[in-house]
C-alpha cells in the first residue's frame, strides 16, 4: 500500500544500530532530469516512462496546489525505481520534500489493486502527502527556515526540543487523517481510487454486518488485528469522504478537504483536534465519530439491498486470527494447502486435513510465503506446488522468485532467482511454465521451459500488454493447447483464451468489472472465475467456449475468492471473507450448478465536487506534447546538499557540554555526512565527530573521526578496597566496510574495520588516585590501533503483540587485533561471540522464551581498562571499536563490577503479554497504547583474568527479576516501551567508592527502563 515516511528518530534515545537501507538500486545506472516543479532521479531502464511521469507530476501540481492552497518552497524530488516487484510509494518532507514511486504493479489481494494508470494514482497520492505535511507558518516555520528540517542528536535534549518545536503540524497529524487526504485525492482527482474500490467496500460492509466497526482511537497503523495497518487508511478515507460529502458538496466553490488540511497545518504541532472547527463547525473527533455513524447507515442500506435473495452458505473452517489465501487441494482431495498469514507472524504454507475430525490445521513452519501475494500453482498431478515470493537479491530490491514445494518431503526449493515471475502456471506435461513479468513498468505474458526458468534466452513472449493494462492469472487449459488469462484496464476486465500453437487471442468475457482467478473443472469443459460484477466478489461458471454466457453460482455478503476444484470435481475450496478476514470454506459444486440469474447488486458511491470534476476533465483532455528536458547521468557528488544544522546542549552535575552539528547528503543518500563539534566544561575538552557514509557500492564504506571522553565507572581499586572512576580523553580515526546480505528469511552483515586512536588520562580525575596504592593492572594511555571483523546473523521475526523477537536467533561473532605493526603501543587479540535464541512457547500465543549466551576471550597486553567489563543496566561504556563492545550489562550490579580478559554471560527470560489495549485515548491524541507485558528473567556471568595477585578468581554473579512494560507510540512515530523492574542481585557485595563512600550493598533494587516497542 502507499505509505508516508516522516524520518524522526526517538527523541533523547539512541538505537545504536547502523542503517544500511538504500533508497535507490545501487547496481544500475541512474539518470536525472527536471521539469518546472520537480527533479526526477530514476533508473535508466525507466527512461521511456519519464515523459508520462512528468505529465503526471505536473498535472498533480496544477490540480492539487489550488485545492490544498500550498506551493512547496522548493522543487520536489521524485525518485522512480524498478527495484520492487510490487507497487508502492512513499513521501517525506525530511530533510526535503521527496516522493518515491515504484514502477511495478500490484496483484489482486491488495486494496490498491486497480488496473489502469496506477502510477498516476500514486503520484497524486504521494504529492498530497507533501502538500499536507510541508506547510509551516508560525514558530515551527521560523525554526525550519533557520535550521532546516532538523533531526536531533541522539540523547541530546536541546536538539530534541528544537526538532519538536520545528515539526510541521500537518506532518504529525493523525495518520488516519494524512492517509485519508491522499486516498480522497486518488479517488476524486484520478479514479477509480480506493474510494470506489470493491475490496475496500467489502471490508467496511462486513465490519458493519458483524458489528466490528473500529472506534476512532483504534485508527492506527499499529493495530494488530484485521485489517491491521489498513485501519488508518480505510477509516481515515471514510472520515474525509464524510466531510467532503457533508460539508463540501453543498458549496461547490470550496474544497473543504484542502481547507481542513491547511487548517491543520496552520496550528501548533499535535494541537490537531480543534482545527476542523473553523472549516466544518465540528472538531476532528466529532467528524470521526459522525463518519462511523454515516458509514454504518450507508452499509446497512447496502446490506439490505443484497439480502433481496438468500446468501450462499459459507462455513468458516479456519481460526479467525489466520488469513487464508490461495487454497489448493492435494492429489487425494483430502488435504488443502494454502498460504496463511497468522496475525503479525511470518507467512507460511499451511495444510488443512479434512479427515482429521473437524479438520486439523498444520503450519509448515519452514515454507515461507508472502500471504496474499504468493499464488500457488499445482502441477497437473499435484505432486508438487509452485509459488512465488518476494525476496531481496540486494538490500534495495524486492523481486519475485519462483519456488517449488514437495508435499511428500515437506521441502521447498528455489527454481529461479531471476525471471521476476508472478502468477505461475504449469502445463499438463509438467514441462512448461507460464507466468507474468512486470519489469520497468511493462507487463508481458511469457512461457518458458521449467528446466530453464529464469533464463531470458529460453523465454517466449506470448502477450505484450499495452500501456496502462494489467495482465494476471494465466492458467493452462486441460487440453494443453490453450491458455486462459486476464487482461484488464481502468474500464473493463477481459477473460482471454490464447491458442499456444496459432497465437489466436480470443475474448471469452468482457465485463466492466474486475475478473480474477480462473480455474478449470477437471473435465476441461467448464471453468469458474471470480468477479465483482454486482459489487461483491462472487464465483461465476461458464462453459469453455467463446459463445458461452457466465452464470453466477454464489451470492455472498462478504466475498468469495481464489477457487480450486478437488480432483474429482465435486468440491470447491475457496478463500471467503467475513469481518475477521479471509478464511477457508468448502462448497459443494453440484449444489451450485443451478446458478443465480438475478443477482442483487450494489454500486460504488462517490460524488465528486463539480469544480474538481471539471478541472480534472480539462487536464486529462489536453493533447499537447510533453517537452522533456535534457536528461543526464545522475552524479551524486554534484547533488549533495546541506540538510540541516542545530545547536546541542547537555548539562549534569558534572558540567555542561554543547556545540553545533550539521548534516548533508545527496537525495538518494549515496553520500551522507554528519559533523558534530562542541566543548565540555568539566574537563575543558573539545568534542568532535565526523561520519561519512558512501553507499554507492556494496560494501558500504564508512569513514569517521572523533574526539571525546570515555568514563569508566568504578574501574580502579586500591589496596584498601576503595574504588575510583577513570576518565580519559580519546581521539581517533576509523574506517568500516560493511557487506550486507539481506534476504526475506534472514539478514547477515559482515563488517571489516580499522581504528586508530590516542588516549590520555584526564588529570582532574587522575589526581584522585595519584597517591593511591592501586592493585589493578596498569592504566594505558597512548596510541592504539585495531583491525577487526564482525559477522552478524538474524533470522527471527519481530512481533508487536509479544513486543519481542520470536521464532529464530540472533548470532554475532567478532574478533579484533591490536598490534604495533598497525600503529599501536599495545599487542592484544580479543574475540567475542553472542547467541540469542527466541523460542515460542506452546501454551499461548506470543509467549517467548529468550535464551542468551556471551563468551569473550582476550590475550596479550593487560591494562586497567581491561578487555571486558561486566555490570550495569545498559552498555554505558563507550565501545572500543564500532564492532566490538567492551561492556556487557548485568542488571542489579554496578558497571565494571568485574573486569578482565575472559568474560561469560548467560541469561533466560520469559516474555509474555498481559493486557491488550491497542488504542489511543482519543481519535486525535498523539500517542497510541499497545499493551502491557512482562518479563521474568535470570542473568548471570563472570569475568576473569585481571584479579590481583593472591586474590581468588572472581565469583559467578547472579541476578533474578521481573520487569513490567507498556508499549507506546508517542508523538505519532516514536515507538517505546517504558517500564519499571525489580531485580535481586544475589551476589552483590559492599563496594566503597572514593567520591561518595557509598557501599552499594543493596541486593534488592527497583529501576526504570525504556525499551523498543517490538524488541527488548
KOLMARVO-53606 format. One record per residue (C-alpha): x, y, z. Coordinates in pm, whole numbers, padded with zeros to 5 digits, always signed. Layout:
BEGIN
XYZ ...
***
This chain:
BEGIN
+00000+00000+00000 +00105+00360-00035 +00272+00491+00275 +00428+00803+00417 +00769+00832+00572 +00842+01100+00831 +01200+01046+00935 +01203+01112+01310 +01437+00941+01548 +01347+00859+01904 +01389+01187+02092 +01656+01151+02355 +01730+00787+02270 +01985+00605+02057 +01930+00269+01896 +02298+00212+01835 +02234+00038+01504 +02361+00106+01155 +02102+00152+00884 +02209+00016+00550 +01884+00065+00363 +01944+00207+00019 +01693+00450-00127 +01758+00354-00492 +01920+00049-00652 +02298+00075-00643 +02383-00176-00917 +02218+00002-01210 +02278+00341-01376 +02065+00632-01260 +01967+00934-01463 +01813+01268-01376 +01609+01541-01537 +01390+01831-01430 +01055+01987-01502 +00914+02316-01381 +00830+02196-01031 +01007+01862-00991 +01352+01699-01005 +01347+01336-01126 +01604+01069-01038 +01530+00734-01197 +01669+00406-01318 +01796+00419-01673 +01565+00129-01769 +01267+00359-01700 +01378+00625-01948 +01077+00579-02178 +00837+00621-01884 +00971+00962-01787 +00758+01176-02026 +00441+01024-01881 +00574+01062-01524 +00650+01430-01588 +00296+01483-01716 +00151+01308-01410 +00360+01510-01165 +00292+01845-01329 -00079+01761-01354 -00080+01679-00984 +00085+02015-00916 -00167+02201-01134 -00472+02031-00985 -00376+01992-00621 -00191+02308-00520 -00510+02521-00555 -00708+02265-00353 -00457+02245-00069 -00357+02612-00101 +00012+02540-00069 +00310+02555-00302 +00627+02371-00193 +00910+02617-00132 +01149+02414-00348 +01122+02170-00633 +01006+01828-00520 +01242+01534-00569 +01077+01237-00741 +01254+00902-00718 +01140+00644-00972 +01253+00288-00910 +01206-00054-01066 +01354-00219-00759 +01027-00365-00625 +00803-00622-00791 +00504-00489-00602 +00372-00139-00639 +00417+00112-00361 +00525+00464-00290 +00625+00689-00007 +00666+01056+00069 +00861+01256+00321 +00944+01618+00393 +01260+01527+00587 +01509+01666+00503 +01335+01799+00191 +01012+01720+00002 +01068+01384-00167 +00845+01113-00301 +00927+00762-00423 +00731+00583-00694 +00786+00212-00761 +00715+00113-01121 +00590-00240-01051 +00217-00302-01026 +00016-00470-00752 -00153-00811-00785 -00507-00887-00663 -00534-00922-00288 -00426-00566-00215 -00663-00275-00165 -00457-00080-00421 -00509-00341-00696 -00682-00136-00962 -00592-00191-01328 -00522+00117-01530 -00295+00412-01469 -00177+00310-01122 +00138+00526-01148 -00072+00840-01186 -00287+00748-00885 +00025+00702-00673 +00178+01030-00791 -00136+01216-00682 -00148+01019-00356 +00212+01092-00259 +00205+01455-00373 -00098+01502-00147 +00115+01381+00143 +00371+01650+00065 +00109+01923+00036 -00040+01825+00372 +00290+01775+00558 +00503+02056+00415 +00317+02379+00515 +00454+02573+00812 +00351+02920+00932 +00429+03002+01295 +00721+02928+01527 +00772+02589+01364 +00807+02759+01025 +01054+03013+01158 +01269+02744+01317 +01265+02539+00996 +01376+02840+00794 +01670+02885+01031 +01779+02527+01093 +01622+02326+00811 +01415+02014+00873 +01631+01918+01167 +01666+01572+01323 +01802+01557+01679 +02129+01420+01804 +02057+01101+02000 +02049+01170+02371 +02060+01549+02338 +01767+01741+02491 +01826+02075+02316 +01828+01945+01959 +01535+01719+02050 +01345+02025+02172 +01428+02220+01854 +01314+01925+01644 +00992+01901+01841 +00915+02272+01810 +01005+02277+01439 +00790+01979+01339 +00543+02061+01061 +00198+02034+01224 +00048+01863+00922 +00324+01603+00928 +00238+01499+01282 -00139+01495+01233 -00304+01157+01298 -00202+00904+01035 -00564+00829+00951 -00603+01195+00855 -00284+01208+00646 -00374+00888+00461 -00739+00979+00430 -00647+01300+00249 -00433+01111-00002 -00697+00845-00065 -00955+01117-00122 -00726+01272-00382 -00659+00949-00572 -01035+00891-00592 -01153+01247-00654 -00885+01359-00898 -00770+01039-01076 -01004+00746-01012 -01123+00493-00961 -00924+00507-00634 -00989+00330-00309 -01300+00540-00252 -01464+00333-00528 -01277+00009-00456 -01491-00305-00416 -01242-00467-00180 -01241-00163+00049 -01619-00156+00042 -01625-00527+00134 -01409-00467+00440 -01631-00185+00563 -01955-00369+00475 -01865-00678+00676 -01747-00468+00969 -02097-00320+00982 -02269-00654+00920 -02089-00820+01212 -02073-00512+01436 -01694-00482+01419 -01650-00120+01314 -01343+00007+01493 -01376+00322+01706 -01155+00621+01614 -00900+00568+01896 -00801+00244+01718 -00740+00401+01377 -00367+00346+01386 -00106+00180+01165 -00005-00033+01465 -00345-00201+01502 -00255-00573+01538 -00586-00727+01432 -00759-00744+01097 -00745-00529+00890 -00413-00441+01054 -00246-00121+00930 -00520-00074+00669 -00728+00065+00956 -00564+00405+00927 -00614+00413+00550 -00972+00289+00523 -01130+00461+00820 -00934+00779+00751 -01065+00783+00397 -01422+00735+00520 -01386+01035+00753 -01252+01254+00471 -01525+01128+00238 -01786+01212+00500 -01651+01567+00541 -01636+01604+00162 -01997+01495+00114 -02145+01666+00421 -01962+01999+00421 -01820+02025+00069 -02075+01922-00192 -02323+02184-00076 -02075+02462-00151 -01933+02400-00500 -01683+02688-00476 -01495+02534-00178 -01271+02234-00145 -01337+02154+00219 -01078+01876+00220 -00799+02114+00123 -00920+02372+00374 -00909+02115+00655 -00555+02019+00557 -00437+02380+00558 -00613+02448+00888 -00439+02150+01048 -00103+02277+00919 -00164+02629+01048 -00151+02528+01413 +00080+02412+01689 +00219+02059+01639 -00011+01796+01794 -00284+02055+01864 -00493+01894+01594 -00845+01826+01713 -00994+02176+01706 -00853+02266+01364 -01154+02123+01179 -01391+02361+01357 -01315+02675+01151 -01389+02477+00833 -01675+02245+00931 -01808+02366+01266 -01704+02034+01423 -01385+01902+01574 -01195+01623+01408 -01303+01384+01685 -01667+01471+01616 -01617+01426+01241 -01459+01085+01300 -01747+00970+01521 -02006+01106+01277 -01835+00935+00983 -01868+00599+01159 -02239+00653+01212 -02275+00760+00849 -02088+00453+00724 -02299+00227+00943 -02617+00371+00793 -02482+00355+00438 -02364-00003+00462 -02680-00116+00640 -02879+00001+00339 -02645-00181+00101 -02665-00497+00309 -03042-00472+00290 -03021-00450-00089 -02808-00764-00103 -03048-00952+00123 -03307-00949-00155 -03217-01314-00209 -03067-01575+00028 -02690-01581+00067 -02475-01878-00019 -02384-02068+00297 -02011-02037+00370 -01878-02225+00673 -01555-02095+00827 -01307-02383+00857 -01005-02195+00994 -00938-01978+01304 -01036-01612+01300 -00678-01494+01357 -00550-01672+01043 -00577-01513+00699 -00618-01774+00421 -00507-01722+00062 -00495-01944-00248 -00628-02276-00112 -00528-02576-00328 -00634-02941-00297 -00375-03218-00288 -00392-03518-00522 -00618-03714-00285 -00870-03436-00234 -00843-03492+00142 -00592-03218+00219 -00579-02849+00128 -00266-02637+00111 -00285-02260+00139 -00073-01955+00202 -00154-01842+00553 -00091-01524+00749 -00126-01559+01126 -00163-01224+01292 +00164-01037+01254 +00365-01356+01210 +00578-01488+00932 +00355-01607+00647 +00396-01975+00564 +00223-02261+00388 -00045-02441+00586 -00205-02783+00540 -00566-02848+00632 -00655-03218+00671 -01024-03278+00604 -01031-03628+00755 -00893-03536+01099 -01215-03479+01290 -01337-03131+01214 -01021-03076+01018 -00671-03034+01155 -00456-02736+01077 -00080-02779+01037 +00160-02492+00994 +00456-02576+00770 +00695-02350+00960 +00985-02354+00718 +00787-02292+00399 +00767-01914+00391 +00526-01731+00161 +00401-01377+00102 +00043-01433+00213 -00196-01290-00046 +00082-01233-00299 +00209-01594-00315 -00006-01758-00582 +00004-02139-00551 +00007-02333-00879 -00017-02714-00851 +00141-02937-01108 -00122-03135-01305 -00067-03444-01089 -00047-03227-00775 +00276-03395-00678 +00428-03051-00631 +00322-02690-00599 +00483-02381-00745 +00460-02038-00593 +00633-01703-00597 +00757-01495-00311 +00936-01165-00281 +01298-01172-00177 +01592-00934-00167 +01875-01012-00407 +02022-00682-00287 +01933-00461+00006 +01749-00207-00213 +01546-00460-00415 +01244-00680-00355 +01187-00909-00652 +00973-01215-00726 +01142-01553-00711 +00996-01892-00805 +00980-02187-00563 +00866-02549-00580 +00714-02727-00280 +00725-03107-00248 +00447-03214-00006 +00580-03568+00029 +00915-03447+00162 +00775-03125+00311 +01055-02931+00147 +01081-02633-00081 +01348-02534-00328 +01403-02224-00533 +01352-02281-00906 +01454-01937-01028 +01610-01641-00852 +01580-01436-01171 +01285-01402-01407 +01067-01183-01184 +00778-01424-01248 +00433-01386-01097 +00113-01591-01133 +00290-01918-01224 +00101-02186-01417 +00223-02536-01514 +00119-02717-01831 -00027-03070-01837 +00309-03229-01925 +00479-03058-01632 +00739-02916-01871 +00636-02555-01932 +00581-02256-01709 +00353-01967-01799 +00387-01650-01593 +00353-01273-01592 +00654-01047-01563 +00624-00678-01477 +00956-00506-01541 +01036-00139-01595 +00664-00067-01584 +00589-00306-01873 +00397-00635-01843 +00431-00946-02053 +00278-01293-02053 +00551-01546-02124 +00618-01917-02145 +00946-02087-02059 +01059-02449-02015 +01059-02530-01644 +01414-02660-01675 +01524-02314-01794 +01308-02093-01572 +01473-01759-01512 +01679-01767-01832 +01570-01491-02068 +01711-01665-02375 +01461-01951-02334 +01153-01738-02276 +00881-01697-02536 +00682-01374-02509 +00318-01457-02572 +00145-01125-02499 +00287-00773-02458 +00046-00559-02256 -00047-00215-02391 +00019+00087-02166 -00194+00107-01850 -00303-00254-01892 -00264-00529-01635 -00208-00899-01705 -00287-01155-01433 -00374-01518-01359 -00271-01730-01658 -00384-02094-01639 -00337-02381-01885 -00648-02550-02016 -00658-02928-01961 -00637-02976-02341 -00281-02842-02328 -00331-02634-02642 -00477-02316-02496 -00407-02078-02214 -00658-01858-02032 -00550-01528-01878 -00699-01193-01774 -00628-00858-01934 -00766-00555-01751 -00761-00178-01780 -00938+00100-01594 -01274+00039-01762 -01303-00338-01801 -01159-00685-01749 -01125-00934-02032 -01107-01310-01985 -00893-01420-02280 -00820-01755-02447 -00482-01782-02617 -00410-02062-02865 -00049-02158-02797 +00000-02303-03144 -00154-02032-03361 -00129-01730-03130 -00501-01657-03175 -00621-01447-02879 -00998-01465-02821 -01213-01269-02578 -01432-01502-02371 -01571-01244-02126 -01564-00864-02148 -01711-00703-01838 -01689-00353-01688 -01580-00515-01363 -01282-00691-01212 -01222-01055-01302 -00967-01279-01131 -00871-01641-01057 -00997-01856-01346 -00978-02230-01272 -01078-02526-01490 -01304-02812-01387 -01104-03137-01409 -01310-03248-01712 -01196-02940-01904 -01544-02846-02023 -01612-02569-01770 -01424-02304-01585 -01500-02093-01280 -01374-01742-01212 -01422-01457-00964 -01576-01118-01044 -01720-00817-00862 -01974-00753-01136 -02256-00698-00886 -02036-00502-00645 -01943-00815-00445 -01676-01073-00528 -01859-01392-00631 -01794-01709-00832 -01912-01741-01193 -01929-02055-01406 -01913-02081-01783 -01862-02344-02049 -01520-02329-02212 -01625-02186-02546 -01637-01834-02688 -02017-01811-02707 -02080-01924-02350 -02255-01697-02100 -02113-01683-01747 -02359-01754-01466 -02318-01656-01102 -02301-01959-00872 -02255-01784-00536 -02421-01488-00369 -02203-01375-00081 -02245-01092+00165 -01867-01069+00209 -01679-01218-00083 -01552-01542-00235 -01202-01566-00385 -00938-01795-00535 -01138-02114-00605 -00982-02457-00662 -01151-02780-00769 -01099-03105-00588 -00952-03376-00817 -01295-03537-00860 -01455-03202-00942 -01716-03228-00668 -01590-02959-00432 -01450-02609-00449 -01207-02480-00190 -01228-02102-00162 -01094-01814+00040 -01406-01643+00173 -01432-01316+00366 -01603-01205+00685 -01533-00928+00938 -01232-01119+01076 -01065-01152+00736 -01011-01432+00486 -01092-01791+00580 -01109-02136+00425 -01451-02257+00310 -01568-02559+00106 -01851-02556-00147 -02042-02846-00299 -02005-02781-00672 -02306-02991-00765 -02526-02782-00536 -02411-02469-00723 -02496-02597-01070 -02832-02425-01093 -02671-02083-01095 -02819-01747-00998 -02979-01544-01275 -03090-01229-01091 -02811-01110-00864 -02879-00815-00630 -02615-00551-00692 -02462-00253-00518 -02272+00030-00683 -01972+00233-00563 -02083+00559-00404 -01863+00860-00464 -01988+01203-00563 -01713+01432-00693 -01724+01806-00649 -01832+01951-00988 -01548+02202-00981 -01294+01923-00932 -01452+01709-01200 -01441+01995-01447 -01076+02078-01380 -00981+01712-01397 -01156+01666-01733 -00983+01975-01869 -00639+01848-01767 -00696+01493-01891 -00836+01618-02219 -00518+01800-02321 -00329+01658-02616 -00024+01887-02610 +00312+01719-02638 +00527+01673-02330 +00857+01852-02368 +01114+01650-02175 +01422+01848-02073 +01759+01701-02147 +01843+01407-01925 +02184+01328-01785 +02359+01071-01575 +02295+01115-01204 +02613+01232-01030 +02558+01208-00656 +02857+01425-00562 +02713+01718-00756 +02375+01661-00591 +02500+01678-00230 +02313+01945-00039 +02312+02085+00311 +02015+01939+00500 +02002+02088+00849 +02204+02221+01142 +02129+02284+01508 +02290+02352+01843 +02313+02077+02102 +02347+02113+02478 +02353+01875+02771 +02403+01952+03139 +02451+01748+03454 +02613+01776+03796 +02942+01701+03621 +02922+02007+03396 +02791+02127+03062 +02868+02013+02710 +02734+02154+02388 +02806+02278+02042 +02675+02260+01684 +02609+01983+01433 +02504+01963+01071 +02413+01704+00809 +02447+01695+00430 +02362+01429+00171 +02251+01375-00186 +01884+01288-00246 +01941+00912-00278 +02193+00906+00009 +02488+00774-00186 +02685+01030+00016 +02593+01119+00372 +02797+01343+00603 +02732+01434+00967 +02964+01670+01157 +02940+01746+01529 +03154+01996+01718 +03144+02118+02075 +03308+02168+02411 +03280+02012+02756 +03312+02230+03065 +03414+01993+03343 +03746+01886+03192 +03773+02161+02927 +03770+01901+02649 +03686+01977+02285 +03430+01735+02140 +03402+01644+01773 +03268+01373+01544 +03270+01334+01166 +03090+01042+00999 +03079+00992+00623 +02895+00708+00450 +02946+00611+00088 +02667+00377-00022 +02708+00376-00399 +02852+00025-00398 +02848-00282-00183 +03020-00293+00058 +02907+00028+00224 +03206+00243+00324 +03200+00444+00646 +03480+00683+00740 +03481+00853+01078 +03683+01059+01317 +03615+01162+01675 +03744+01342+01982 +03557+01261+02300 +03577+01134+02657 +03547+00785+02797 +03430+00735+03152 +03497+00403+03324 +03294+00389+03644 +03447+00211+03946 +03731+00082+03732 +04028+00114+03971 +04079-00044+04314 +04345+00027+04573 +04491-00188+04849 +04226-00056+05092 +03944-00182+04860 +03850+00173+04766 +03722+00215+04408 +03785+00507+04171 +03635+00621+03840 +03867+00678+03550 +03815+00940+03278 +04019+00964+02962 +04033+01190+02661 +04015+00992+02340 +04058+01084+01974 +04076+00868+01669 +04007+00783+01307 +03849+00477+01155 +03704+00308+00851 +03444+00032+00815 +03344-00178+00517 +03004-00342+00562 +02887-00622+00333 +02509-00656+00373 +02327-00976+00282 +01955-00924+00335 +01700-01188+00246 +01334-01245+00322 +01424-01514+00579 +01731-01359+00734 +01980-01076+00730 +02355-01106+00765 +02625-00842+00783 +02998-00885+00753 +03196-00582+00868 +03566-00514+00839 +03716-00221+01020 +04027-00037+01126 +04054+00224+01400 +04348+00427+01525 +04306+00618+01850 +04511+00810+02102 +04409+00837+02466 +04534+01027+02769 +04409+01039+03124 +04220+01346+03235 +04419+01499+03513 +04129+01607+03729 +04014+01250+03784 +04365+01106+03782 +04457+01326+04079 +04205+01135+04292 +04410+00816+04279 +04756+00964+04215 +04877+00871+04563 +04673+00552+04593 +04830+00208+04607 +04643+00064+04307 +04622-00314+04280 +04459-00320+03936 +04656-00363+03616 +04848-00061+03485 +04646+00210+03313 +04704+00252+02943 +04736+00593+02781 +04879+00621+02434 +04817+00508+02078 +04604+00209+01995 +04533+00069+01651 +04299-00221+01586 +04179-00418+01289 +03854-00604+01346 +03596-00823+01178 +03238-00890+01280 +02967-01120+01146 +02603-01077+01247 +02312-01305+01157 +01942-01260+01236 +01653-01482+01124 +01400-01407+01397 +01081-01212+01333 +00962-00908+01525 +00609-00928+01662 +00426-00632+01808 +00192-00845+02018 +00473-01006+02216 +00696-00698+02192 +00979-00932+02116 +01155-01126+01850 +01017-01476+01805 +01094-01796+01624 +01462-01758+01541 +01802-01644+01657 +02050-01360+01656 +02416-01456+01633 +02726-01239+01642 +03095-01318+01621 +03366-01051+01638 +03745-01056+01651 +03988-00768+01699 +04366-00744+01672 +04561-00455+01824 +04921-00465+01713 +05231-00247+01699 +05253-00324+01328 +04922-00139+01286 +05050+00170+01466 +04966+00076+01824 +05152+00065+02153 +04961-00248+02254 +04958-00605+02131 +04628-00776+02207 +04368-01001+02049 +04004-01003+02153 +03715-01223+02038 +03353-01211+02145 +03067-01442+02048 +02700-01376+02125 +02398-01603+02085 +02031-01513+02136 +01759-01771+02078 +01387-01682+02068 +01161-01981+02132 +00779-01952+02101 +00618-02126+02398 +00339-02371+02311 +00079-02287+02575 -00020-01944+02445 +00037-01711+02152 +00323-01463+02170 +00480-01609+02484 +00851-01620+02417 +01148-01777+02591 +01466-01585+02521 +01794-01766+02583 +02125-01585+02555 +02491-01658+02589 +02806-01447+02551 +03167-01558+02561 +03472-01339+02513 +03844-01401+02543 +04143-01171+02522 +04514-01249+02505 +04811-01016+02507 +04889-00697+02696 +04676-00626+03003 +04553-00282+03102 +04344-00144+03382 +04077-00058+03126 +04088-00431+03055 +03940-00622+02765 +03589-00673+02907 +03369-00538+03184 +03053-00682+03338 +02775-00493+03513 +02531-00209+03476 +02180-00178+03339 +02298-00050+03000 +02611-00060+02792 +02718+00281+02913 +03088+00231+02850 +03198+00351+02507 +03279+00071+02266 +03647+00012+02197 +03564-00017+01827 +03236+00006+01636 +03226-00372+01605 +03347-00496+01943 +03174-00393+02267 +03378-00386+02586 +03098-00392+02843 +02812-00637+02893 +02526-00527+03116 +02414-00725+03419 +02108-00588+03593 +02148-00520+03961 +02526-00467+03956 +02738-00157+03906 +02925-00116+03582 +03269-00273+03594 +03171-00493+03888 +03416-00733+03729 +03678-00661+03465 +03930-00887+03299 +04038-01080+02993 +03774-01354+02977 +03400-01300+03005 +03098-01526+03005 +02736-01424+03046 +02417-01628+03016 +02053-01538+03054 +01697-01660+03021 +01379-01456+03006 +01012-01544+02973 +00836-01263+02792 +00457-01256+02787 +00167-01019+02705 -00063-00926+02991 -00337-00679+02897 -00407-00571+02538 -00504-00207+02489 -00446-00120+02122 -00599+00225+02119 -00528+00588+02188 -00706+00792+02448 -00898+00966+02168 -00914+00986+01791 -00661+01269+01781 -00430+01214+02080 -00063+01199+01975 +00002+00863+02134 -00119+00506+02100 -00109+00235+02367 -00019-00118+02257 -00035-00348+02558 +00105-00424+02898 +00362-00703+02900 +00601-00859+03144 +00936-01035+03166 +01067-01281+03424 +01441-01304+03385 +01764-01453+03507 +02110-01318+03422 +02446-01444+03533 +02808-01404+03441 +03171-01375+03538 +03486-01201+03419 +03828-01348+03500 +04189-01276+03415 +04253-00946+03594 +04244-01044+03961 +04534-00903+04164 +04797-01149+04278 +04683-01356+04575 +04312-01286+04521 +04066-01563+04436 +03910-01574+04093 +03600-01363+04058 +03284-01540+04170 +02985-01606+03945 +02729-01324+03966 +02353-01396+03961 +02054-01168+03909 +01681-01252+03915 +01396-01018+03847 +01071-00907+03694 +01002-00616+03459 +00670-00463+03359 +00642-00250+03043 +00374-00086+02835 +00420-00038+02462 +00352+00312+02336 +00373+00504+02012 +00447+00861+02116 +00409+01172+01900 +00278+00953+01613 +00616+00797+01534 +00831+00718+01837 +00785+00358+01948 +00898+00293+02304 +00811+00065+02593 +00872+00241+02926 +00856+00028+03235 +00967-00050+03585 +01154-00350+03715 +01271-00518+04031 +01596-00714+04042 +01756-00925+04312 +02136-00914+04275 +02215-01223+04478 +02592-01176+04481 +02619-00801+04515 +02866-00703+04785 +02963-00381+04957 +03185-00157+04745 +03318+00171+04881 +03368+00448+04628 +03617+00729+04677 +03389+01016+04576 +03082+00938+04788 +03164+00650+05020 +02853+00458+04900 +02884+00090+04984 +02634-00019+04719 +02538-00335+04905 +02162-00337+04837 +02063-00666+04678 +01702-00567+04603 +01675-00279+04356 +01400-00109+04160 +01476+00052+03826 +01315+00231+03535 +01369+00114+03176 +01283+00243+02829 +01294-00020+02556 +01189-00065+02197 +00824-00150+02147 +00897-00452+01927 +01202-00598+02095 +01361-00595+02436 
***
